[in-house]
Amino acid sequence: MKSIRYYIDKMELIEHTAHLTGWAVSMDSSPLTVCVTRAGQEEKAVVRTLSRPDASRAVFGDDRQPDCGFDLRFPCMKGEKYEVVFSCASGQVRVKVTREGIQKESGRRLIPFRRMVRMTSPSMVAADFGFLLKKGPSAWKQRLVRRYETDENKYLRWLAGQRAELAEQAVKDRERKLTYGKNSLSREFPTVSIVVPLYNTPTKFYLQMVDSVLSQTYENWQLCLADGSDDGADRKSCLPDDSRICYRKLPENLGISGNTNEALALAEGQWIAFLDHDDILEAEAVGEMVREALRSDADMVYSDEDKVAMDLRHFYEPHFKSDFNPDLLRSTNYICHFLMVEAGLVARTGGFRREFDGAQDYDFVLRASEQAVRVAHVPRVLYHWRAHPSSTAQDTGSKGYAWEAGRRAIEEHLLRTQIRGTVMQTERPGYYRVRYEADRKARISIIIPNKDQADTLRTCVESIRSKTDWPDYEILIVENNSTTEEIWEYYKELEETAQARVLRWQGEFNYSAVNNFGVSHASGEYVVLLNNDTEIISEDWLSELAGICRRPEVGVAGARLLYPDGTVQHAGVVMKLAGCCGHVFYGAEKEDPGSFARAVLIQDYSAVTGACLMCRREVWDRLGGLDTAFQVAYNDVDFCLRARDAGLLVVYDPYAQAWHYESKTRGYEEGSEKQARFLREQKLLKERYPQYMEKGDPYYNPNLTLTAPDFSGCYLHESEWDGQ
């Protein structure tokens, strides 16, 4: 077994300095060191440890080596050969590095040849040959390039396409401006004040940030710079002569919040936008934000973002965000950059608070969202977060104090909004868990439809009784035309021991009707729909779901369901996925947090599965229960979408967990009759909710793929689909 495992995430050259980031772990758990040698002699290098618990979990399944990340910089000259040496007690690994190699790797368009071979099957070769004969060499070449591109190159190509689209829109806006006339006070073209707190900003980064503002195609902006630097650099004299730029040198550093408030004091615009001192805006960023604010009549707008290397050549890790998602916002500051807020709303929040430095933006976003009439989202990458060794974009563990400040920000948010709950940091820096307080005096009715399958039902019921910590609940088994002796014996046992009540539904099987019948006999203030082929994992599953459902703005809460092999069966439902709707993160390993940890965070979705679903009884009655038009499929999705139409949230809670032995009872939808019914019900769902089929799911970014459940980006533009 190898003594060391490592991975280099990124290599880049900044003038004459090589910059490598990645992770390395020692398999014997001994201390691991990193150094650089040239011709056998150790070179001067700067090595910085980064927090990478994700890498530790990927290798060991736990956090035994959480600080295994590294950020390495060393002089790298042309023609010289270097080695990065990873050493531990049981051995070492030497990685050869040259300036020419870094240049080649950083400019790589296609994945290495060996990887191409590994990912190409004989059937793919045959299909490619047929494609060549049908479409010709040009389309065939494009097909291969798209398949074997590096992920970074796919994204760069996508980003170039987005820029072309935005540039075309900007031209139309300029033409429109000539028609309406330029007026900084008009509603059509409001002034946007971009506030930037400065503190010892490297001159090169500072000027690049300013240039990105000067390059905005939308002209009605004001750049407000408050400089609390103490490094003696003259940042005013290097500014261009532009009346839209306001610079104030502060007598002392007031911290990130104080410096931001000083920049806010310079702002005169109807809108306030926030930009970090070393980050970059897309040329159409401000224009796109203004367009969305006016289109949706919002008073708070945010965009998608990505990371950019120090040389401004490598753009990566795009964050394609959800539309406004209050439960996700209580789990992490997913809004972050680029943020624009109406000036009156900024004033009402009182600006930034110094006691939350490190998470001052999170605290501000929470307070602003509480008072906002409408929060809008621009699904475009308009902001580039520069990743360098001292930024949190590069090192999520570089500001440990910030995570505690974030926890306190959520805690105060709950107090202001009168939501009862406890906030905890998770094992992942910057991600939080809110345990909502449930009314433990309430009764919960658990409805379980069943036909035969005595052993399956026994596993389900016994898991509820042995693991549930809720004091008052009832189990209602809705019996539907069972024929085996074993199940009737088990029913008798349940009723004699008062473990459950057995209700008899003697009509033909209709999942909606069966559950409606069960709920009509329920006495609880909360209702749980539970499949008989489930087995409870977490003791506090009812406490978790009831705590969420207690909130008046919530209509439905759903659990995280896992297959017995440890993979994900349900972690939320997204509309339009797989042609109609689908479970996100389906098939992922249970330890995999998913893209931006969305597989393991409490958040809002359009729907959750009815295999384990809770709602308040009054919500059930208000919505009229499940629609019997959906005999088997999509009744749960329809119920959730009706809850959303009623202005209620549908919440996924990953901390309420159960095993799901899916479709054991009635089998999969096989056979012509079952398939025909399934397609009818799918058609009904699409007809009833055409907005989701046309516009997509608000909680699933339109730049994400609809053919896989893993939240991966869809980097093909419509004109390129024929080449696939």
N, C-alpha and C positions, 0 to 999 in steps of 0.2 A: 504493500500500500504506500502511496506517495506520502511523504512526511509533510508536504505543504501543498495546499491548493490555493490558487490565486486567479484573479481576473482583472484585466486592465480595461476599464470602461472607456477611457478616452485618452488620446495622445495628441498634443498640439505643440506647435512652435510659436513662441512669442519673441520675435527678433532672434536673439541668440540663446534663448532659454527654452529647454524642453520642459513640458508640463504634463505629467502623467497622473491620472486618478484611477482608483480601483479598490480592490480589497484582497487580502491574503490571510489565511488562517493556518495555524499549525495543528496537524492532526493529532499530535501527542499532547496538545494543550500547554506546551511550554511557551515562554515568551518568544515573540517573533520580532526580528529587526529587519529594517530595510536600509540599504546603502547603495551607492553607485561607484563603480570602479572603471578605470581606463588604463589599459596595458598593465593590469594587475595591481594598480595603485588606487586607493580610495580617493574619490573626487569630492570636492566640496559640494554639498547638496542640502537643500532645505526639505525636511520630511515632516509632514504634519499628520497626526492621527485623526481619523474621521469616525464618527459613529455610524456603523453599518450593521445594525442588528438583523436586517433583512438577509444579508449575506450569511451571517452566522446561522440563522434559521434554515436557510436553503441547504447548508452543508450538514449541520448537526441536528436540525429539528428543534433547536432551542437557542437561547441567547447567551451561551457560555462564553463567546468571544464577541461581544457587541461592538467593541471599538476596533474592528479589524479593517476599517477603511484607511486609505492613505492618500495623501496629496503630496506629490514629489516634484521638485523643481531643481534643475541643475544646468550649468552652462553646457551647450551642445554645439560643437563646432563642425564645420564641413570637413569631411574626410576622416573624422575620428570615429573610433568604435568604442562603445560604452556597454557596460553590463549593469542591469539592476539586479541586486542580489538580495533574495529573501532567505533569512537564516533562522533556524530554530534548533533545539537541542538534538534532534534526530537527523538533521540534514539541511540542505539548502537547495535553492533553485536559482539559476542564473538566466536572465532574460536579456538577449542582445538588443541593443538600441543604437541606431545611427540617425543622424539628421535627415539623411536621404530616405531612410525607412519610415520615419515619422511623416515626412512630406507625402510619401506614397500612400501610407495608411490613412492619413487624414483626408486625402483626396480620392480615396477608393470609392468607386461607383458600384462595383459588383462584389458579392461575397467571394471568399477564396474558392479556388477550383475544387479542392477536396470536399468542401461543404456542398458545392453544387452537385457533385457526384452522389453524396450521401442522401440528398433530398430528392433525387431523380429516380423514379421507378420505371421499369420497362413499359408499363401502361402509359406513362407520361410521354415516353419517347415515341411510342406508336401514335399517340394523339397529336404530338407535335409534328410528326411527319405528315399526318392527314391534314393538319392545319396549314402546313407549308404548301401542299398541293392545292388546297382550296383557296387560300388567301394570298399566297405569293410571298417572296423573300422579305419584303419590307415589313409586312404585318407580322411575319414569323419572327423576325429579329426583335421587333418591339415586344412581342409576347415573351420572349426569353429574357430580355432586359428587365421587364417589369417583374418577372418571377425571381430573378437572381440579384436584384438590386439590394444594397444594404438598406436597413430600416432608415438610417439617417438620410440616405439619398432619396428614398421614397418621400420622406417628409419634406426635404428641400425642394423637390419637384412640385409637391403639393403646394408648398408655401409660395413658390414662384407663380403658380396658377392663381392662387388667392390674390397676390399682388396685382396681377394683370386685371382681374375682375374689379378690384377696388379702384385701380387707376382709371378704368373705363367709367366707373360710377362717379369718380371725382371730376372727370371732364364734363359729365352731364350736370353736375352741381355747379361748376363754374359757369356753364352756359345759362343755367337757371339764375345764378347770381346776377348776371348782366341784365336779365329781364326784370328782376325785383329791385335791383340796386343794392349797394353796400350800405348797411346801416347797423352799427354795433348794438343798437338797442332793439332791433326788430326781433320778433319771435322767430322768424325764419332763420336768422343767423346770429344767435346770441353769443356773447363773449364768454369764452371758457378760460378761467384762470387756472393755470397749471402750477401747483405749489410744489416746491422742491426744497427740503431741508438739506443743507450742506454741512459736512464735517470731514475735514482732512481728505477731501475727495481727490484721488489721483488726477492730475491735470488732463491726461489723455482721455480718461473715462468721462470727466466733467465736460470736456469740449464735445465729445461724441454725443453725450446726452443733450447738450444744447443744440447741436446740429440736427438731431432728430426732431426737435421742436421747431426749429427754423424751417425744416423741410416739410412741415405739415401743409397739405393741400387746402385745408380749411384755414382761412386767414384770420378770423376773429378770435385770437387767443392772446393771453397775457401770461408771461412766464415770471413767476414770483420766487425769487431765490433768497433764502435767509441763511447766512453763512456763519456758523458757530465754530469754524475751524481755528485751531491754535498752532498750525504748522508754519505760519508766516508766509504762505504762498499768496500771491496777488491774483485773485480769481476775477476781479472786476475788470482789470485792464484788458484781459484777453477776450472780453465779450464784444460782439459786434455792435455797431451803432444802430440799435433798433428800439424805437420808443415803446415797443410792447414788452421789453424785458425790464423788470424791476429787481434791483439787487440791493440787499441790506446787509452790511457787515455788523454782526452782533458783538457787543463788548465781551461776551463770554459764551461758552458752550452751555446751552440750556437743556441738553439731551434731545433725543429724537422727537419727543412730544413738544417740548418747549420750542425747539427750532421750527417744527412744523407750524405751530400756532403763530410764530412770528411771520412765517411765509404767508399764512392765511390772512394776517393783518394787512398785507399788501394787496390782497385780491379785491378786484372791483367787478368781476364778471358775474353774470347770472348763474353760472355753473362753476363748480370747483372740481378739478381733476388732480389726482395724486400721482406723483412720479418720483421714484427713488433717484438719488444723485448719480448713480452709475449705470442706470438701465436705459433702454432704447425703445422708442415708439416707432411703429410703422407710420409711413407718410400719411396714410388716410385715417389714422387712429381717431383723432379728434372729430373729424367729419363724420365717421361712422357712428361714434357715440352720440353726437348731436342728432343725427338722423333718427336713431332709434329712440332717443328721449322724446323727440317731437312726435314720432309715429305712434308710440305707445302711451304718450302722455304720462311718462314715468318721472319720478323725482330722484331716482337712484338707478344708475346703469353700470354694468360691469361687462368685461370682455373675456375671451380666452387668452391664454398666454403660453409662452414656452421659455426655455432657457437658451442662452447664447454664451459661447466660450469667449474668453477675453479678447481674442483676435477678431471677433465679430464675423467669423466665417462659418462656424459650426452652430446650427440651430437644432435643438433636440428636446426630447421630453415635452411635447406639446400637452397642455392641460386643456382638454376639451370638456367644458363644464356643463353641469346641469343648469336649467333655468332655476329661478329662485326656489330654494329648497331649505326651508327653515330648520328641519331636523338635521339635515346634513351640515348646516351652518353651526349648529350646536355641537357637532362632532369634530369639525375642523374649519379653519378659515379658507374654504374653497374659493371664495370670491376674490380675495387678494388683489391682483392687478388685472386689468386696468380699471380703475374705479372713478366714476364721475358722479357728483352729487349736487343737487340744486342748492344754491347758496343759502336760501332761507332755511333749508333742512340742516345744513351744516351749522348755521348759527344756533338753531334750536338744540342741537346736540351739545353745544358748548365746546366744540373742538376736541383736541386730544388731551388725555390725562396722563400726567407724568408718572403716577403710581403704577401704570400699566406698561411702562417702557419695555420694549422687547415684544410685546403683543399689543402695542398701542393701536395698530391698525385693526386688529381683531376686535378690540373693545369698541373702537369707533364704528366699525361695520355693524356690530350687534346693536349699538344704540341708534344708529341711523336707520337700520332696517325696522326697528320697533316703531318708528314714527313715520316711515315712508308710506305714502299712499299706494305707490306701485313701484316694484323693483323689476327692472328689465335686464335682459341679457343679450349681448351681441355675440353670436357664435362664430367669431372671427378671431384669429390670433393677431392681436394689435399691440401686444406688449412683450418685450424680450427682457427677461430677468437675467442679468449678467451673473455668470457663475465664476467666482474667483475664490481663492482660499479663505478669505475673511467673510464671505457672504453666506447667508443661510440657504441661498439657492444651491451652493456647492456642498455645504456641510450642515445637515439638519441637526447635528449635535453641537454646533458651534455656539449656540446660545441657550444653554440649559435653563437659565433663569427665565427665558421667554416662555417656556412651556408652563411654568407655574403661574406666570402672569396671565396666560391664556385661560388657564383653569379658573382663576379668580374672575376674569372677564365674563365667562359663561355663568359663573355663580351669581354675579350681580345682575346679569341679564335675566336669570330666572326670578330673582327677587323683584325686579322692576315689572316683569310681566306676570307676576303672581302665579308662577308655575312651581309646584312643589317637586323638588328633586335634589339629588346629590351629584356633584361633578367630580369625576376622577380622571387622572391621566392614564392613558393606556401604555402598553409597552412600546408603542411607536410614537416617537417625539412629534408633537404637534397634533396628535389625534386624541380625542376625549370620549368618555362614556358618561352619559347622563342616566342615572337611575331614578326614574320618575316615581314619585310616591303614590302607592295605590291605596285605595280605601279597603282595608282588609276586613271590614265588617260586611262587605257586600258578598252576596252569593253569586257563584258562577255556574252556569249550566253548560255541560259539555255534551254535545250531540254527536253520536257516532252511528252512522248508517252501517248495516251489516247484512250479509247473506252468506250463510254457511261459514267456513273458515274458522272453526273453533279455536285452533291453536293461535292463529293470527290475532283474533280478538282478545284472547287471554293475555297475550304478550302486551297488547296495547293497554288494556284495563289495569293489569298488574303494575305496569310501569307508571301509570298515573297514580295509583294508590301508594306505591312504595317510594316515589320520588317527589311528589307534589307537596310543597310546604304551605299551600293555601288552606286556611282553616275551614272554609265553608264552600263546598262545591257539590254538585250532583252530576252523576253520569246517566245519560239517557241513551239507551241502545235502541235504534229504530230498526226492528227486524223486518226484512223484506223477502218473504217467500223462500225461506231456507228449507232444505230437504234432508239434511244429514241428522242422524240421531245425536251425534257428538255435540252439535251446537245447541240442541234443545236441552240436553243435560247440563251444558254450561250455563244456559239461561236460567235454569232452575236453581243452580248453585248461586248465581249472582243475586237472584231475588230472595232466596232463603237467608243469605248473609247480608242483605241490604247494601250490597256493594254497588248496585246499579238498578235502575228501573228499565224494564224491557217493554217497548211500545211496538205494536204490530201495524205495519203498513202493508195492506194486502193488495194494493193496486200494482200495475206494472211498474218496472223500475223507472224512476225519474228522479235523478239526484236532487234536483231543486225541490220537487214536491216532497220527497222523503225528509229533507232537512226542514222544510217549512212545517211539516207535520210534527217533527220533533220539537222545534222551537215553540210551537203552539201549546205544548205540554210543559214547557220549562218554567221554572219559578225564579230563576236568577235575574239579577240586574245586568249581568253580562252574559253573552252567548259566545260559546266556542264551537266552531265546526271543526271536527277532527276525523280524519280518515281512520278506518279500522286497521290499516296496514302501517301504522306509525308506532314508534316506541319513544317515550319521553327520555331525554338526556339530562336536561338541566332542571334541578329541583325548583328553581324560582321562575319557571316558564310562565306560570299564571300571573305571578307578581309583576314580571316584566311587561307582559301584554296588557294587564289591567292598569298598570301605572300609565302607560301610553294612552289607552282608551279613556282614562278618566278625564283627560284634557278635552274640553268642550269642542275644540276645533278639529279633533280627530274623529274620523268615522270608522276606520278599520285598521287593525294591526295584524301583521303576519310574522311567522317565525322563520328561522333558518332551518332547512331540512337537508339531511345528509343521507346518501346511500350507505349501505353497510360496508362498502369498500373504502369509505372515508372521503368520497368525492361529493361535490355539491349537487343537490337536486333542485333546490330553490333558494334564491337570495334576492328575490324581487322579480316583478314582471314588467317588461318593456313592450309597449305597443309598436307595431310595424316590424319588429324583429322577426326574422324568418318568414316574412310575408304577411303575418297577421299579428302575433304576439309571442313572446318567448321568455323563458327564465334566463336571467343574466347569470354569468359565471357557472352555468350548467357544466358539470363534468370536471370542474377545477378541484385541486386538492384542498382539503379543508383548512390546511395551514396557510394556503396562498391568500394574502390579503387583497389581491386584485389590484387593478389600476387605481392609483391614488387611494388605496385601502378601501375602496367602495364595497368590497365583498363583506367587510367586517365592521361597518359603521351603521349606526341608526340613521335612517334617512327616509325621505318621502319618495314613493314610486306611484305610478299610475294604478298598479294593481299588485296584489299578493295572491298566493294560491289558497284555495279553499281547503286544502289538505290539513291546514292548521291556521285558522283565522278567528280573530275575536272582534266583537263590536259590542257597544252598549245595546241593551234590549230596545231602548227608545229609538236608536238609530235603525235597528232592524225593522221595527214597526213603521217608522217614518218612510223607509224605502220600500216597504212591502215585501221584504224577504227576497229570496231568489226567484228569478223569472223562470217559470216552468217551460217557457218556449225553448230554453236551453236544457234539454233533457239530460245530457251527460257532460258535454264540453262547454267551456267558456262561461258557465253560470257565475263562477266566482269573479271572473274578469268583469262581466257585466255589472255585478253587484258593486264592485269597487269603483267602476267608472260612474255609476249612478251616484255613489257617495261623493265623488269629486264634483259632479255636476251640481250637487247640493251644497257645494262650498266646503266640503270636509276633506281632511287629509287622509291619505292611505300610507301607513308607516311600516317599514320593514325593520324588525328588531333581531339582529344576529345573535343576541344573548339568550333568546328563547329558542332552544334547539331540540330537535327530535330526529331519530332515524326514520327513514321512509322506505318501506319495502313496496315500491310503487307498483300499482296495478295488479297486486296479487289477487284481489277479490274478484274482479270482473274481467281481468285480462286487458290487453291492449286493444285498440280499436282496429281489429282485423276483420276481414270479410267484407263483401260488397255492401251488405245492408248497414253495417256499422260505419263503414267508410262514407257511405252516402249521407248518413245522419250527421257524421262529423263535419262533412263539407257544408251541409245545410246550415248547421249552427255557426260555422266559421263565416259563412256568407252573411248570416243575420247580424253577427257582431260587426262586421265591416260596414254593413249598410246602416246600422244604428249609430256608429261612431265614425263617420267619414273623415272628420277633422284629423283623427290620428293617422289615418291612411294617407292623407294629403300632406299634412304639415309635420307629421312625426310626433314622437313622444316628448313632452316638455322636459322630462327628467333624463333624456338621453340625447346627447349632442348630435346634431345632423352630420357632423364630420366623423362620426363613429360608424363602423361597419354594421350592416344589417344582416350579414350572413354568418356571423360568429358571435357567441355570447360573452366575449372576453373584454369588451370595451376597447378593442384595438381600433386604430385610425383607419378610415377609408380614404386612401390616397389617390384614387382614380377619379379623374374628372369625367363628366358624362361623355365627352368626345372620345375618350380612350377605351370605353368598354368594348367596342367592336374588335379591338386588337387583342382581346384576351381569349 
